[in-house]
Amino acid sequence: MMKRQLFILLMLLLAISQTHCAHMHQAEAASLLDSALIWKARFGDYQGAIALCDQAIDLDSKFARAYCDRGRYKASISSHYDDAINDFDQAIALNPKDTNAFALRGEVKVLLGRYADAIVDCNKAIVLDAKYTNAYNTRGYAYYKLGGTKVNYQKSILDYDKSIQLGGTNYEPSFEYRDSIVAALHTAGDKSYAKTLQIPDLQTATLWLKKAFEKIKNKDYEGAIHDFTEAISLDPKLASAYHNRGFVEGHLGQYANAIADFKQAIALDPNNKAGYYNRGIIEDKLGHYADEIADYNQAIALDPKFADAYSWRSIAKVDLGHYADAIADCDQAIALEPKEFSAYNCRGYAYFKVGNSKANYQKAIADYDMAVQLGGNIYKPHFKYRHEAVAAKDKL
């Protein structure tokens, strides 16, 4: 009896351990997907974003979002449409209620000219979320391309109207197609549909945001700043416009402007960890390490599992000569995301600077090796520090 109870207890502990590991892997995978969006896809590096999604899937092969995100990035590369659909298929198999996967698969099928199939996917997305604006927009376009009958054109107009009513972001193409259909119906004697509707200012601000993101993808950063500014002029409380304008300004080296925009974004949305995190990165560029650390502290307070914030905070602490504290932050970043190669690099440098023992130099060497293994050529400049650590260790 005791043996049976002990066996049941051990199996229960094993199940709990496996569940904990699964949650840890999914958290690491989610962090990789966030990085894919923030650092890669936003600037048009879809191959880089796909590579990060691959890593997320390696960590958790049953994480539906990873397949959906990878499909989204593959869909941005015309030669990868079929691969994108395969990823959306996998996301839906893992999560049959994945609204994004259905809607995005519908968009790709439209690009492939599979309009009837696209309508089926959009129908499913709308059943799951009746306010999914892009699904109405995509379905409206699919009905428009199917054409051939008055019914299809009427359905197209109704979908575009619904998209616009809900505040969809694809206004310009929606109005263009909608108006051409209305004009054709007017010519055929059906004048039951009005031409272009008026768009409220707040919805127009959302349109300017969409334009800005498209310009970022095309590397037209000055144009993106202009469009974010237009959005702000229409909706001065639109935190995401300030945040993203600051992000682009930072990319262009316009640090003072970026700091000002992040400050405004944080004032409007104080619970958004990204505002503090991105402002911290700009403070690093300016050498304002104490302010930088304060921003990372705030980001971590909002999300204690924010691996990138620990990693960047460790770099600031190294710059201030706080090596032991930097090592502690790197430990935390690596515990949260074991493939965070920049944390290994920073920790290696911190151990090297602490020095004074073979153990510290050996740890520095091991961390540099891991950084190079995970990060590749990006860490070639740091080989000299590894060589110096080897030389210092051999002298002791």
C-alpha positions as CSV (number, residue, x, y, z in Angstrom):
1,M,0.0,0.0,0.0
2,M,2.8,2.4,0.9
3,K,4.6,1.6,-2.3
4,R,1.5,2.3,-4.3
5,Q,1.0,5.7,-2.5
6,L,4.7,6.6,-3.1
7,F,4.4,5.7,-6.8
8,I,1.3,7.9,-7.1
9,L,3.1,10.8,-5.3
10,L,6.1,10.5,-7.6
11,M,3.9,10.4,-10.7
12,L,2.1,13.5,-9.5
13,L,5.4,15.3,-8.8
14,L,6.6,14.3,-12.3
15,A,3.4,15.7,-13.9
16,I,3.7,19.0,-12.0
17,S,7.4,19.3,-13.0
18,Q,6.5,18.6,-16.7
19,T,3.7,21.2,-16.6
20,H,6.1,23.7,-15.0
21,C,8.7,23.1,-17.7
22,A,6.1,23.4,-20.5
23,H,5.0,26.8,-19.1
24,M,8.6,27.9,-18.9
25,H,9.3,26.8,-22.5
26,Q,6.1,28.6,-23.7
27,A,7.2,31.8,-21.8
28,E,10.6,31.7,-23.5
29,A,9.0,31.0,-26.9
30,A,6.6,34.0,-26.4
31,S,9.5,36.2,-25.6
32,L,11.2,35.2,-28.9
33,L,8.0,36.0,-30.8
34,D,7.8,39.4,-29.2
35,S,11.4,40.0,-30.3
36,A,10.6,38.9,-33.8
37,L,7.9,41.6,-34.0
38,I,9.7,44.4,-32.2
39,W,13.2,44.0,-33.7
40,K,12.8,42.2,-37.0
41,A,9.4,42.4,-38.7
42,R,8.8,46.0,-37.7
43,F,11.8,46.9,-39.9
44,G,11.0,44.5,-42.7
45,D,13.5,41.8,-41.7
46,Y,11.0,39.0,-42.2
47,Q,13.7,36.3,-42.6
48,G,15.1,37.3,-39.2
49,A,11.6,37.2,-37.7
50,I,11.0,33.7,-39.2
51,A,14.3,32.5,-37.7
52,L,13.2,33.7,-34.2
53,C,9.8,31.9,-34.8
54,D,11.8,28.8,-35.7
55,Q,13.6,29.0,-32.3
56,A,10.2,29.5,-30.5
57,I,8.9,26.3,-32.2
58,D,12.0,24.4,-31.2
59,L,11.3,25.4,-27.6
60,D,7.6,24.5,-27.8
61,S,6.4,22.6,-30.9
62,K,2.7,22.8,-29.8
63,F,2.6,26.6,-29.4
64,A,0.0,27.7,-31.9
65,R,0.9,31.4,-31.9
66,A,4.4,30.6,-33.0
67,Y,3.1,28.9,-36.2
68,C,0.6,31.7,-36.8
69,D,3.3,34.4,-36.4
70,R,5.7,32.5,-38.6
71,G,3.0,32.2,-41.2
72,R,2.3,35.9,-41.0
73,Y,6.0,36.7,-41.8
74,K,6.2,34.1,-44.5
75,A,3.1,35.7,-46.1
76,S,5.1,39.0,-46.3
77,I,7.5,37.2,-48.8
78,S,5.6,36.4,-52.0
79,S,7.5,33.2,-52.7
80,H,6.5,31.8,-49.3
81,Y,2.7,31.9,-49.6
82,D,2.2,28.1,-49.6
83,D,4.6,27.7,-46.6
84,A,2.6,30.4,-44.9
85,I,-0.7,28.5,-45.4
86,N,1.0,25.3,-44.0
87,D,1.9,27.3,-40.9
88,F,-1.7,28.6,-40.5
89,D,-2.9,25.0,-41.0
90,Q,-0.7,23.9,-38.1
91,A,-1.8,26.8,-35.9
92,I,-5.4,25.9,-36.5
93,A,-4.8,22.2,-35.8
94,L,-3.3,23.1,-32.5
95,N,-5.9,25.8,-31.7
96,P,-9.1,25.5,-33.7
97,K,-10.3,28.8,-32.2
98,D,-7.3,30.8,-33.5
99,T,-9.1,33.7,-35.1
100,N,-5.9,35.3,-36.4
101,A,-4.9,32.1,-38.1
102,F,-8.2,31.8,-40.0
103,A,-8.2,35.5,-41.0
104,L,-4.5,35.5,-42.1
105,R,-4.9,32.3,-44.0
106,G,-7.9,33.9,-45.8
107,E,-5.7,36.9,-46.7
108,V,-3.0,34.6,-48.2
109,K,-5.6,32.7,-50.2
110,V,-6.8,36.0,-51.7
111,L,-3.2,36.7,-52.8
112,L,-3.2,33.3,-54.4
113,G,-6.5,34.0,-56.2
114,R,-8.3,31.3,-54.1
115,Y,-11.3,33.7,-53.4
116,A,-13.9,31.1,-52.5
117,D,-11.6,29.4,-50.0
118,A,-10.6,32.8,-48.6
119,I,-14.3,33.5,-48.0
120,V,-14.7,30.3,-46.0
121,D,-11.7,31.2,-43.8
122,C,-13.1,34.7,-43.2
123,N,-16.5,33.3,-42.3
124,K,-14.8,31.1,-39.6
125,A,-12.8,34.1,-38.3
126,I,-16.0,36.2,-38.1
127,V,-17.9,33.4,-36.3
128,L,-15.1,33.3,-33.7
129,D,-14.9,37.1,-33.4
130,A,-17.8,39.2,-34.9
131,K,-15.7,42.4,-34.6
132,Y,-12.7,41.2,-36.5
133,T,-12.4,44.1,-39.0
134,N,-9.8,42.7,-41.3
135,A,-11.8,39.5,-41.8
136,Y,-14.7,41.6,-43.2
137,N,-12.3,43.7,-45.3
138,T,-10.6,40.5,-46.8
139,R,-14.0,38.9,-47.4
140,G,-15.3,42.0,-49.1
141,Y,-12.3,42.0,-51.4
142,A,-12.8,38.3,-52.1
143,Y,-16.4,38.8,-53.1
144,Y,-15.4,41.8,-55.3
145,K,-12.8,39.6,-57.1
146,L,-15.2,36.7,-57.5
147,G,-17.7,39.2,-59.0
148,G,-19.9,37.9,-61.8
149,T,-23.1,38.5,-60.0
150,K,-25.0,41.3,-58.4
151,V,-25.2,39.3,-55.1
152,N,-21.4,39.1,-54.8
153,Y,-21.0,42.8,-55.3
154,Q,-23.7,43.5,-52.7
155,K,-22.0,41.2,-50.2
156,S,-18.7,43.0,-50.9
157,I,-20.2,46.4,-50.2
158,L,-21.8,45.1,-47.0
159,D,-18.5,43.7,-45.8
160,Y,-16.6,46.9,-46.6
161,D,-19.3,48.9,-44.7
162,K,-19.0,46.6,-41.7
163,S,-15.2,46.9,-41.7
164,I,-15.4,50.7,-41.8
165,Q,-18.1,50.7,-39.1
166,L,-16.0,48.7,-36.8
167,G,-13.0,50.9,-37.3
168,G,-10.9,48.8,-39.6
169,T,-7.5,50.2,-40.7
170,N,-7.6,49.5,-44.4
171,Y,-9.7,52.5,-45.4
172,E,-8.2,53.7,-48.6
173,P,-8.3,50.4,-50.5
174,S,-11.7,49.6,-48.9
175,F,-13.2,52.9,-50.2
176,E,-11.5,52.5,-53.6
177,Y,-13.0,49.0,-54.2
178,R,-16.3,49.8,-52.5
179,D,-16.8,52.9,-54.6
180,S,-16.0,51.1,-57.9
181,I,-18.5,48.4,-57.0
182,V,-21.2,51.1,-56.1
183,A,-20.5,52.9,-59.4
184,A,-20.9,49.6,-61.4
185,L,-24.2,48.9,-59.6
186,H,-25.4,52.5,-60.2
187,T,-24.7,52.1,-63.9
188,A,-26.7,48.9,-63.8
189,G,-29.6,50.8,-62.3
190,D,-29.2,49.8,-58.6
191,K,-28.8,53.0,-56.7
192,S,-29.6,51.5,-53.3
193,Y,-26.0,52.0,-52.0
194,A,-24.4,55.4,-51.2
195,K,-20.9,56.4,-52.2
196,T,-18.0,57.0,-49.8
197,L,-18.9,57.4,-46.2
198,Q,-17.3,60.0,-43.9
199,I,-14.5,58.8,-41.6
200,P,-14.4,60.2,-38.0
201,D,-11.0,61.8,-37.1
202,L,-10.1,59.1,-34.6
203,Q,-10.5,56.4,-37.2
204,T,-8.5,58.5,-39.7
205,A,-5.7,58.6,-37.0
206,T,-5.7,54.8,-37.2
207,L,-5.3,55.0,-40.9
208,W,-2.3,57.2,-40.5
209,L,-0.8,54.6,-38.1
210,K,-1.2,52.0,-40.8
211,K,0.4,54.2,-43.4
212,A,3.3,54.8,-41.0
213,F,3.9,51.0,-40.4
214,E,3.9,50.4,-44.2
215,K,6.5,53.1,-44.6
216,I,8.6,51.5,-41.9
217,K,8.5,48.2,-43.8
218,N,9.7,50.0,-46.9
219,K,12.5,51.7,-44.8
220,D,10.9,55.2,-45.4
221,Y,11.6,56.3,-41.8
222,E,11.1,60.0,-42.3
223,G,7.8,59.3,-44.1
224,A,6.8,57.2,-41.1
225,I,7.6,60.0,-38.7
226,H,5.4,62.3,-40.8
227,D,2.5,59.9,-40.7
228,F,2.8,59.3,-36.9
229,T,2.7,63.1,-36.5
230,E,-0.5,63.3,-38.6
231,A,-2.1,60.6,-36.4
232,I,-1.2,62.6,-33.3
233,S,-2.6,65.8,-34.7
234,L,-6.0,64.0,-35.1
235,D,-5.8,62.1,-31.8
236,P,-3.4,63.7,-29.3
237,K,-4.1,60.9,-26.8
238,L,-3.0,58.1,-29.1
239,A,-0.1,56.6,-27.0
240,S,0.9,54.1,-29.7
241,A,1.6,56.9,-32.2
242,Y,4.0,58.7,-29.8
243,H,5.6,55.4,-28.9
244,N,6.2,54.2,-32.4
245,R,7.4,57.7,-33.5
246,G,9.9,57.6,-30.7
247,F,11.0,54.1,-31.8
248,V,11.7,55.3,-35.3
249,E,13.4,58.5,-34.1
250,G,15.7,56.4,-32.0
251,H,16.5,54.3,-35.0
252,L,17.5,57.5,-36.9
253,G,19.6,58.8,-34.0
254,Q,17.1,61.5,-33.1
255,Y,17.5,60.7,-29.4
256,A,16.1,63.9,-27.8
257,N,12.9,63.6,-29.9
258,A,12.7,59.9,-29.1
259,I,13.0,60.5,-25.3
260,A,10.3,63.2,-25.5
261,D,7.9,60.9,-27.4
262,F,8.5,58.0,-25.1
263,K,7.8,60.3,-22.1
264,Q,4.5,61.3,-23.6
265,A,3.6,57.7,-24.5
266,I,4.3,56.7,-20.9
267,A,2.2,59.5,-19.5
268,L,-0.7,58.3,-21.7
269,D,-0.2,54.6,-21.0
270,P,1.9,54.2,-17.8
271,N,1.3,50.4,-17.7
272,N,3.0,49.7,-21.1
273,K,6.4,48.1,-20.3
274,A,7.6,48.7,-23.8
275,G,7.6,52.5,-23.3
276,Y,10.0,52.3,-20.4
277,Y,12.1,49.6,-22.0
278,N,12.6,51.5,-25.3
279,R,13.3,54.7,-23.5
280,G,15.9,52.9,-21.5
281,I,17.6,51.8,-24.7
282,I,17.8,55.4,-25.9
283,E,19.1,56.6,-22.5
284,D,21.9,54.0,-23.1
285,K,22.8,55.6,-26.4
286,L,23.1,59.0,-24.5
287,G,25.2,57.5,-21.7
288,H,22.4,58.3,-19.1
289,Y,23.0,55.0,-17.3
290,A,21.2,55.8,-14.1
291,D,18.1,57.0,-16.0
292,E,18.4,53.9,-18.2
293,I,18.4,51.6,-15.1
294,A,15.4,53.4,-13.6
295,D,13.4,52.7,-16.8
296,Y,14.4,49.0,-16.9
297,N,13.4,48.8,-13.2
298,Q,10.0,50.1,-14.1
299,A,9.6,47.7,-17.0
300,I,10.6,44.8,-14.8
301,A,8.2,45.9,-12.1
302,L,5.4,45.7,-14.7
303,D,6.7,42.3,-16.0
304,P,9.1,40.4,-13.7
305,K,9.7,37.9,-16.6
306,F,10.9,40.5,-19.1
307,A,14.2,38.9,-20.0
308,D,15.3,41.6,-22.4
309,A,15.0,44.3,-19.7
310,Y,17.2,42.3,-17.4
311,S,19.7,41.9,-20.2
312,W,19.9,45.6,-21.1
313,R,19.9,46.6,-17.4
314,S,23.0,44.4,-16.9
315,I,24.8,46.3,-19.7
316,A,24.0,49.6,-18.0
317,K,25.4,48.2,-14.7
318,V,28.6,47.1,-16.5
319,D,29.0,50.6,-17.9
320,L,28.7,51.9,-14.3
321,G,31.2,49.3,-13.1
322,H,28.6,47.5,-11.0
323,Y,29.8,44.1,-12.1
324,A,28.4,41.8,-9.4
325,D,24.9,43.4,-10.0
326,A,25.3,43.0,-13.7
327,I,26.1,39.3,-13.3
328,A,22.9,38.9,-11.2
329,D,20.8,40.5,-14.0
330,C,22.4,38.3,-16.6
331,D,21.7,35.2,-14.5
332,Q,18.1,36.2,-14.4
333,A,17.9,37.0,-18.1
334,I,19.4,33.6,-18.9
335,A,17.1,31.8,-16.5
336,L,14.1,33.3,-18.3
337,E,15.5,32.9,-21.8
338,P,18.5,30.4,-22.0
339,K,19.3,31.5,-25.6
340,E,19.7,35.2,-24.7
341,F,23.2,35.4,-26.2
342,S,23.7,39.1,-25.3
343,A,23.3,38.1,-21.6
344,Y,26.1,35.6,-21.9
345,N,28.3,38.2,-23.6
346,C,27.6,40.8,-20.9
347,R,28.1,38.3,-18.1
348,G,31.4,37.2,-19.7
349,Y,32.7,40.7,-19.8
350,A,31.6,41.3,-16.1
351,Y,33.4,38.2,-15.0
352,F,36.5,39.3,-16.9
353,K,36.4,42.7,-15.2
354,V,35.9,41.2,-11.8
355,G,38.9,39.0,-12.5
356,N,41.4,38.1,-9.7
357,S,40.8,34.4,-9.9
358,K,41.0,31.5,-12.4
359,A,37.4,30.7,-11.7
360,N,36.2,34.2,-12.8
361,Y,38.3,34.1,-16.0
362,Q,37.1,30.6,-16.7
363,K,33.5,31.7,-16.4
364,A,34.2,34.7,-18.7
365,I,35.7,32.3,-21.3
366,A,32.7,29.9,-21.0
367,D,30.2,32.8,-21.4
368,Y,32.0,34.2,-24.4
369,D,32.0,30.8,-26.1
370,M,28.3,30.5,-25.4
371,A,27.6,34.0,-26.8
372,V,29.4,33.2,-30.0
373,Q,27.7,29.8,-30.3
374,L,24.3,31.4,-30.0
375,G,24.9,34.7,-31.6
376,G,27.3,33.8,-34.4
377,N,29.4,36.5,-36.2
378,I,27.8,39.3,-34.2
379,Y,30.2,38.6,-31.4
380,K,33.4,38.3,-33.4
381,P,34.6,41.7,-32.0
382,H,34.5,40.2,-28.5
383,F,37.0,37.5,-29.3
384,K,39.7,39.9,-28.1
385,Y,38.1,39.9,-24.6
386,R,38.1,36.1,-24.6
387,H,41.8,36.1,-25.6
388,E,42.5,38.5,-22.8
389,A,40.6,36.4,-20.3
390,V,42.6,33.3,-21.4
391,A,45.9,35.2,-21.0
392,A,44.9,36.6,-17.6
393,K,43.9,33.1,-16.4
394,D,47.2,31.6,-17.6
395,K,49.1,34.1,-15.6
396,L,47.6,33.1,-12.3
